[in-house]
Amino acid sequence: MKVSSSTAVLIIVLVGVGAFGVKTILHRKAVSNSRKEFTEADILSKQGKMPEALAAMRKAVDDDPTFIDAREGLADMLINDNKMNDAVAVLDQGAIDDPMNKSKYYYDISEDYKLNKDYDKAVEYVKKSIAAKPGDAQASKTLPFLLESAKRYDEAQTEWLNFEKQYPQDTSGPRAIKRLERLRAAQTAGAAAPAPKAGASITKAGDAPTKTEAPAVNSTKPGDPTTKDSTPAAAKK
């Protein structure tokens, strides 16, 4: 039996729609499961059942890799379990799986490194966040603060000046420039101060003077009853 060209086109369209429909249904089911697993993980966490909560949160992320709340929740759990590298890997993967929220994932990583006092890594990731979303006010303001914490004062000043130009209504910029002047002056003064010489006294003005102990002497006078005659017996004769 011959099939007309129009019928063939219709069959192809129906097959395509059918495949798309099935895919949509499966996606919606995965998203629904992800939300349920996220809720379950939250309940288990509050009950103190952390291994089970962690497993449920991982499942939530696996079912819907773009579910940002689940991915952030998983990262937080890993950090609380002292698994910083695993947490960063989870959020880094989020930037790949969910590129629309790449800036948010990078900013999260920066905040995690900041809490860990690894300011250089925090700077690295907040710069990635800005690159993914240029002009983001929060990240642009966070960057110079992190540079200050990393004692990278020259870079911090440059970023504060840039921030001041972009957001002249924000008074953080001018205040930060003055603060940086004090920090850099203190840093310069600290570097210029000579180190104390080996063995030199480091007593500060106002300290109690060091008491010098005199050598012990025998204060017992001759003739005292407690005086022991040490003259040899042979000499007394």
Buried (B, 14 or more C-beta within 10 A) or exposed (E): EEEEEEEEEEEEEEEEEEEEEEEEEEEEEBBEBBBBBBEBBBEBBEEEBBEBBBBBBBBBBBBBBBBBBBBBBBBBBBBEEEBBEBBBBBBBBBBEBBEEBBBBBBBBBBBBBBEEEBBEBBBBBBBBBBEBBEEBEEBBBBBBBBBBBBEBBEBBBEBBBBBBEEBEEBEBBEEBBEBBEEBBEEEEEEEEEEEEEEEEEEEEEEEEEEEEEEEEEEEEEEEEEEEEEEEEEEEEE
